[in-house]
């Protein structure tokens, strides 16, 4: 199977890449890394499927040359990778030379292969000693994150094309502190409100620190869903607006306008830290580009029988991925055009994640992942339409290069373009990898 597009269907200099995250692929037990709050979360019974951890993961720490060779062989331009705070600073404060040495080798390896490095500073692996002092609910962690950013940029920043501070701040905060699905696994509205603010403050502190070092091309990578009401009733429309405010607007509105949406403040406002308004000018400092992670849409109905936000998701009628996420490519177009129209304007957009988990991909042998090929083809068609409608999108990263540790789902969900046999660590490109390889081999 092949895609219906080639490079020539996208603007000149448009970059195609693949994305991964440190804890999901590197192996947290190697190279002097300290424990992160994901290690301790996974060690707690009931938190992660089969009690699986990222201790070995895909052993990318040792196998990175092979993985970079795959990126090159797939004709991708860029690699979006993340640095592990727990590897670089095991106690959250003190540099581990082995950790920086690893990322130094990795970025040099990209340069040798002509791969453009996109750096994510933080993709969820908070050092456990910082979790001990409250993690993202503690304001003091924000300047510590800036120190981490300075350490990383001081070592590898000269070879980085674009840097994003934090991946999916909604997941770092609300998903992890209100819904409790990710580390640290809290279900506490006060913790959620504070983490939703302090993670943005950490972004601001890191941005200021990197700007002072002269580092160019700085951004952040929020996740977005296209949100709809389950019906046209006033109650369902209000529920959808609340969810949109919590999931989508909280972060992008703070980053671009220096305010939080009223629909979210109704519930979260009383639990924000005192004086939070004084931070908003720093949080809304201009960025050079905005990352966009998109996977699905959400359909929301009012549920007056539960506490704020008094809503519940409704399952949509369309095809689902192995995560149970509805395949809704037109939502991708809506998200990109809305961002440009209402928030980011001419600021360049980079799609930093988009992809799907496929069922039955853990069996030996070649994987003919036709559903994934169709998913990517439809979403890249939606992206082209968004560009035609004026969204200034300059690049696209597939999630993910490799099957990997899928957080609370352990190793059971597979998003990779490349199959990983976790027993042998054998990498086998799937049909979707070959489809990208062919589509990206053509000249404009």
C-alpha positions as CSV (number, residue, x, y, z in Angstrom):
1,X,0.0,0.0,0.0
2,X,1.1,3.5,-0.7
3,X,0.1,7.1,0.2
4,X,-1.7,9.4,-2.1
5,X,0.8,12.2,-1.6
6,X,4.5,12.9,-2.2
7,X,6.8,15.7,-1.1
8,X,5.7,17.8,-4.1
9,X,2.2,18.1,-2.5
10,X,3.6,20.1,0.4
11,X,5.3,23.5,0.6
12,X,9.0,23.9,-0.3
13,X,11.2,23.2,2.8
14,X,8.3,21.4,4.6
15,X,10.0,19.0,7.0
16,X,8.8,15.4,7.6
17,X,10.0,13.7,10.8
18,X,9.4,11.0,13.4
19,X,9.0,11.5,17.1
20,X,9.9,9.5,20.2
21,X,10.3,10.2,24.0
22,X,13.2,9.4,26.3
23,X,11.4,7.3,28.9
24,X,9.4,5.4,26.3
25,X,12.4,4.1,24.4
26,X,15.8,4.7,26.1
27,X,15.7,2.4,29.1
28,X,15.7,4.3,32.4
29,X,18.2,1.9,34.2
30,X,21.1,2.8,32.0
31,X,23.7,5.6,31.9
32,X,23.5,6.8,35.5
33,X,19.8,7.8,35.2
34,X,18.0,8.3,38.5
35,X,14.5,7.2,39.2
36,X,11.7,9.4,37.8
37,X,8.2,9.6,39.1
38,X,7.2,7.2,36.2
39,X,9.5,4.6,37.7
40,X,7.8,4.8,41.1
41,X,4.3,5.2,39.5
42,X,4.9,2.0,37.5
43,X,6.2,0.2,40.6
44,X,2.8,0.8,42.3
45,X,0.4,-2.1,41.7
46,X,-2.6,-1.3,39.5
47,X,-1.1,1.8,37.8
48,X,0.4,0.2,34.7
49,X,-0.7,-2.7,32.6
50,X,1.2,-5.9,33.7
51,X,3.2,-3.7,36.1
52,X,5.5,-2.9,33.1
53,X,8.2,-0.2,33.4
54,X,10.5,1.8,31.2
55,X,13.6,0.2,32.7
56,X,14.7,-1.3,29.4
57,X,12.0,-0.1,27.0
58,X,13.5,-0.3,23.4
59,X,17.1,-0.1,24.7
60,X,17.6,3.0,22.6
61,X,20.3,4.0,25.0
62,X,22.5,1.4,23.4
63,X,20.8,1.0,20.0
64,X,20.5,4.6,19.0
65,X,22.8,4.2,15.9
66,X,20.5,1.6,14.5
67,X,17.4,3.8,15.2
68,X,19.0,6.8,13.5
69,X,19.8,4.6,10.5
70,X,16.1,3.7,10.3
71,X,15.2,7.4,10.3
72,X,17.6,8.0,7.5
73,X,16.5,4.9,5.5
74,X,12.9,6.1,5.8
75,X,13.8,9.4,4.0
76,X,12.7,11.5,7.0
77,X,14.2,14.9,7.4
78,X,13.9,15.4,11.2
79,X,13.9,13.5,14.5
80,X,12.0,14.8,17.4
81,X,13.6,13.3,20.5
82,X,13.4,14.2,24.2
83,X,16.0,14.6,27.0
84,X,15.3,12.8,30.2
85,X,15.6,15.2,33.2
86,X,16.2,12.1,35.4
87,X,19.2,11.1,33.2
88,X,20.7,14.5,32.9
89,X,20.1,15.4,36.6
90,X,19.2,12.3,38.6
91,X,18.4,14.4,41.7
92,X,16.8,17.1,39.6
93,X,19.7,19.5,40.4
94,X,23.1,18.0,39.8
95,X,24.4,17.2,36.4
96,X,25.2,13.5,35.5
97,X,28.0,13.7,32.9
98,X,27.0,10.4,31.4
99,X,23.6,11.7,30.7
100,X,24.8,14.7,28.7
101,X,27.4,12.6,27.0
102,X,24.6,10.3,25.7
103,X,22.7,13.2,24.2
104,X,25.9,14.7,22.8
105,X,26.5,11.4,20.9
106,X,22.9,11.2,19.8
107,X,22.9,14.7,18.3
108,X,26.3,14.1,16.6
109,X,24.8,10.9,15.1
110,X,21.9,12.9,13.6
111,X,24.4,15.4,12.1
112,X,26.4,12.6,10.6
113,X,23.3,11.3,8.9
114,X,21.9,14.7,7.8
115,X,18.9,14.4,10.2
116,X,17.5,17.7,11.6
117,X,17.3,17.6,15.5
118,X,14.0,18.7,17.1
119,X,14.5,18.7,20.9
120,X,11.8,18.3,23.5
121,X,13.3,19.1,26.9
122,X,10.6,17.5,29.0
123,X,8.4,14.5,28.1
124,X,7.1,13.5,31.5
125,X,10.1,12.0,33.3
126,X,10.3,14.2,36.4
127,X,13.1,13.2,38.8
128,X,11.7,11.3,41.8
129,X,13.5,13.6,44.3
130,X,11.5,16.6,42.8
131,X,8.3,14.5,43.1
132,X,9.2,14.3,46.8
133,X,8.9,18.0,47.2
134,X,5.6,18.2,45.4
135,X,6.7,18.0,41.7
136,X,4.6,20.2,39.5
137,X,2.5,21.4,42.4
138,X,5.5,23.2,43.8
139,X,6.4,26.6,42.3
140,X,10.1,26.0,43.1
141,X,10.3,23.3,40.4
142,X,9.8,25.9,37.7
143,X,13.3,27.6,38.1
144,X,14.8,24.1,38.5
145,X,13.4,23.2,35.1
146,X,15.1,26.4,33.7
147,X,18.4,25.1,35.2
148,X,17.9,21.8,33.4
149,X,17.2,23.6,30.2
150,X,20.4,25.6,30.5
151,X,22.4,22.4,31.2
152,X,21.0,20.7,28.1
153,X,21.3,23.7,25.7
154,X,24.7,24.5,27.0
155,X,25.9,21.1,25.8
156,X,23.9,20.4,22.6
157,X,22.1,23.6,21.8
158,X,24.6,24.5,19.0
159,X,23.3,21.6,16.9
160,X,19.6,21.8,17.7
161,X,17.2,23.2,15.0
162,X,14.1,23.7,17.1
163,X,13.6,23.3,20.9
164,X,10.3,22.8,22.6
165,X,10.1,23.2,26.4
166,X,7.3,20.8,27.5
167,X,5.4,18.1,25.7
168,X,1.6,18.1,26.3
169,X,1.2,20.3,29.4
170,X,-2.4,19.1,29.8
171,X,-1.1,15.5,30.3
172,X,1.6,16.7,32.7
173,X,-1.0,18.5,34.8
174,X,-4.7,17.7,34.4
175,X,-4.5,14.1,33.2
176,X,-1.9,13.3,36.0
177,X,-3.2,15.4,38.9
178,X,-7.0,15.5,38.4
179,X,-7.8,12.3,36.4
180,X,-4.9,10.4,37.9
181,X,-4.1,8.3,34.8
182,X,-0.4,9.3,34.6
183,X,2.3,9.9,37.2
184,X,2.0,11.0,39.9
185,X,-1.5,9.6,39.8
186,X,-3.3,12.2,41.9
187,X,-7.0,13.0,41.8
188,X,-7.0,16.4,43.5
189,X,-8.4,19.6,42.0
190,X,-6.0,21.8,44.0
191,X,-3.0,19.8,42.7
192,X,-4.4,20.0,39.2
193,X,-4.9,23.7,39.2
194,X,-1.5,24.4,40.6
195,X,0.3,22.0,38.2
196,X,-1.6,23.5,35.3
197,X,-0.2,26.9,36.2
198,X,3.3,25.9,37.3
199,X,4.0,23.8,34.2
200,X,3.4,27.0,32.2
201,X,5.5,29.0,34.5
202,X,8.3,26.4,34.0
203,X,7.9,26.9,30.3
204,X,8.3,30.6,30.8
205,X,11.4,30.3,33.0
206,X,13.1,27.9,30.6
207,X,12.2,30.2,27.7
208,X,13.8,33.2,29.4
209,X,16.9,31.1,30.3
210,X,17.4,29.8,26.8
211,X,16.8,33.3,25.2
212,X,19.5,34.7,27.5
213,X,21.8,32.0,26.1
214,X,21.0,33.1,22.5
215,X,19.2,29.9,21.6
216,X,16.9,30.4,18.6
217,X,13.6,28.6,17.5
218,X,12.0,28.1,20.8
219,X,8.4,26.7,21.3
220,X,6.2,24.3,23.2
221,X,4.1,21.2,22.2
222,X,0.6,21.2,23.6
223,X,-1.9,18.5,22.6
224,X,-5.3,19.4,21.1
225,X,-8.6,17.6,20.4
226,X,-11.4,18.7,18.3
227,X,-14.3,19.1,20.8
228,X,-18.0,18.8,20.0
229,X,-21.2,18.7,22.0
230,X,-23.1,15.4,22.1
231,X,-26.3,17.3,21.2
232,X,-27.5,20.8,20.5
233,X,-28.9,21.2,24.0
234,X,-27.7,24.1,26.0
235,X,-26.4,21.8,28.7
236,X,-24.3,19.7,26.2
237,X,-23.0,22.7,24.5
238,X,-21.9,24.2,27.8
239,X,-20.2,20.9,28.7
240,X,-18.3,20.8,25.5
241,X,-17.2,24.4,26.0
242,X,-15.9,23.5,29.5
243,X,-13.9,20.6,28.1
244,X,-12.6,22.7,25.3
245,X,-11.5,25.3,27.9
246,X,-9.7,22.7,30.1
247,X,-8.1,20.6,27.3
248,X,-7.4,23.0,24.5
249,X,-7.8,26.7,25.5
250,X,-6.2,26.8,28.9
251,X,-2.7,26.4,27.6
252,X,-2.8,28.1,24.2
253,X,-4.8,31.1,25.6
254,X,-2.3,31.6,28.4
255,X,0.6,31.3,26.0
256,X,-0.8,33.7,23.4
257,X,-3.1,36.0,25.3
258,X,-1.9,35.9,28.9
259,X,-5.3,34.8,30.3
260,X,-7.2,31.6,31.3
261,X,-10.6,30.8,29.9
262,X,-13.5,31.7,32.1
263,X,-15.2,28.3,31.7
264,X,-12.2,26.6,33.2
265,X,-11.6,29.2,35.9
266,X,-15.1,28.5,37.3
267,X,-13.8,25.2,38.6
268,X,-10.0,25.7,38.8
269,X,-9.8,29.4,39.8
270,X,-10.4,28.9,43.6
271,X,-7.5,26.4,43.7
272,X,-4.9,28.4,41.8
273,X,-1.9,29.7,43.8
274,X,-2.1,33.2,45.2
275,X,-0.9,35.9,42.9
276,X,-1.0,33.7,39.8
277,X,-2.1,36.7,37.7
278,X,1.3,38.2,38.1
279,X,2.9,35.3,36.2
280,X,0.8,35.7,33.1
281,X,2.9,38.3,31.3
282,X,5.9,35.9,31.5
283,X,3.9,32.9,30.5
284,X,2.6,34.8,27.4
285,X,6.1,35.9,26.2
286,X,6.3,35.3,22.4
287,X,7.5,32.0,21.1
288,X,9.1,31.3,17.8
289,X,6.8,28.4,16.8
290,X,4.0,26.3,18.2
291,X,3.9,22.5,18.3
292,X,0.6,20.7,17.7
293,X,-0.1,17.1,18.9
294,X,-3.4,15.7,17.5
295,X,-4.9,12.3,17.6
296,X,-8.7,12.3,17.9
297,X,-11.9,14.3,18.7
298,X,-13.9,14.4,21.9
299,X,-17.7,14.4,22.1
300,X,-19.0,15.7,25.5
301,X,-22.4,15.5,27.2
302,X,-23.4,17.2,30.4
303,X,-23.6,15.1,33.5
304,X,-25.2,17.1,36.4
305,X,-24.9,14.1,38.7
306,X,-21.1,14.5,39.1
307,X,-19.0,17.4,40.4
308,X,-17.3,20.0,38.2
309,X,-16.7,19.8,35.4
310,X,-20.0,17.9,35.3
311,X,-19.5,16.2,31.9
312,X,-18.9,12.8,30.4
313,X,-17.4,11.6,27.1
314,X,-19.7,10.1,24.5
315,X,-18.3,7.5,22.0
316,X,-18.4,8.6,18.4
317,X,-19.7,6.5,15.6
318,X,-16.5,6.3,13.4
319,X,-13.6,3.8,13.2
320,X,-11.5,3.5,16.3
321,X,-7.8,2.8,16.9
322,X,-6.4,0.2,19.3
323,X,-6.5,3.0,22.0
324,X,-10.3,3.3,21.4
325,X,-9.7,6.8,19.9
326,X,-12.0,7.8,17.1
327,X,-10.4,8.4,13.7
328,X,-11.5,12.0,12.8
329,X,-9.1,13.6,10.3
330,X,-11.3,16.7,9.7
331,X,-10.7,17.6,13.4
332,X,-7.1,18.0,12.6
333,X,-7.9,20.6,10.0
334,X,-10.2,22.4,12.4
335,X,-7.5,22.4,15.1
336,X,-4.8,23.8,12.8
337,X,-7.0,26.5,11.2
338,X,-8.5,27.5,14.6
339,X,-5.1,27.9,16.1
340,X,-3.9,30.2,13.3
341,X,-7.2,32.2,13.2
342,X,-7.8,32.7,17.0
343,X,-4.4,32.3,18.7
344,X,-1.1,32.0,17.0
345,X,-1.6,34.1,13.8
346,X,1.5,34.0,11.6
347,X,3.6,32.1,14.2
348,X,4.7,28.9,12.4
349,X,3.1,25.6,13.4
350,X,4.9,22.2,13.5
351,X,2.8,19.0,14.0
352,X,4.9,17.4,16.7
353,X,2.8,14.2,17.1
354,X,0.1,12.5,15.0
355,X,-0.4,8.7,14.7
356,X,-2.3,5.7,15.9
357,X,-2.0,2.4,17.8
358,X,-2.8,-0.6,15.7
359,X,-4.2,-3.9,16.9
360,X,-2.5,-7.3,16.5
361,X,0.9,-5.9,15.7
362,X,2.8,-8.0,18.3
363,X,3.0,-11.2,16.2
364,X,6.3,-12.1,14.5
365,X,6.8,-11.3,10.9
366,X,6.0,-8.3,8.6
367,X,3.2,-6.0,9.8
368,X,0.8,-4.9,7.1
369,X,-0.7,-2.0,8.9
370,X,-3.2,-0.8,6.3
371,X,-5.3,1.0,9.0
372,X,-2.3,3.1,9.9
373,X,-1.5,3.9,6.3
374,X,-5.1,5.0,5.8
375,X,-4.9,7.1,9.0
376,X,-1.8,8.9,8.0
377,X,-3.0,9.4,4.4
378,X,-6.3,11.0,5.6
379,X,-4.6,13.2,8.3
380,X,-2.0,14.5,5.9
381,X,-4.8,15.3,3.4
382,X,-6.5,17.3,6.2
383,X,-3.1,19.0,6.9
384,X,-2.8,20.0,3.3
385,X,-6.3,21.4,3.4
386,X,-5.4,23.4,6.5
387,X,-2.4,24.8,4.8
388,X,-4.6,25.8,1.8
389,X,-6.9,27.6,4.2
390,X,-4.0,29.6,5.6
391,X,-2.5,27.6,8.5
392,X,1.3,28.2,8.5
393,X,2.3,24.6,9.1
394,X,6.0,24.0,8.4
395,X,6.5,20.4,9.4
396,X,5.0,17.1,10.5
397,X,6.3,14.4,12.9
398,X,4.8,11.0,13.0
399,X,4.2,9.3,16.3
400,X,6.1,7.2,16.6
401,X,9.3,5.8,15.0
402,X,9.2,2.7,17.2
403,X,6.7,0.6,19.1
404,X,7.5,1.6,22.7
405,X,6.4,1.9,26.3
406,X,2.9,3.4,26.2
407,X,2.8,4.8,29.7
408,X,-0.1,3.3,31.7
409,X,-0.8,0.8,28.9
410,X,2.7,-0.7,29.2
411,X,3.9,-2.4,26.1
412,X,0.5,-3.5,24.9
413,X,-0.3,-0.6,22.6
414,X,1.8,-0.1,19.4
415,X,2.1,3.2,17.7
416,X,5.4,2.5,15.8
417,X,6.2,2.7,12.1
418,X,8.8,0.1,13.1
419,X,7.8,-3.1,15.1
420,X,9.9,-3.8,18.1
421,X,10.3,-7.4,19.5
422,X,10.8,-6.6,23.2
423,X,12.4,-9.9,23.9
424,X,15.1,-9.6,21.2
425,X,15.0,-5.8,20.5
426,X,14.7,-6.7,16.8
427,X,13.4,-3.8,14.7
428,X,11.2,-4.6,11.7
429,X,9.8,-1.8,9.6
430,X,6.0,-2.0,9.0
431,X,4.2,-1.4,5.7
432,X,3.5,2.2,7.0
433,X,7.3,2.8,7.2
434,X,7.7,1.7,3.7
435,X,4.8,3.9,2.5
436,X,6.5,7.0,4.1
437,X,9.9,5.9,2.6
438,X,8.4,5.8,-0.9
439,X,6.3,9.0,-0.6
440,X,9.3,11.0,0.8
441,X,11.8,9.7,-1.8
442,X,10.5,11.9,-4.6
443,X,11.8,15.3,-5.3
444,X,9.6,18.4,-5.3
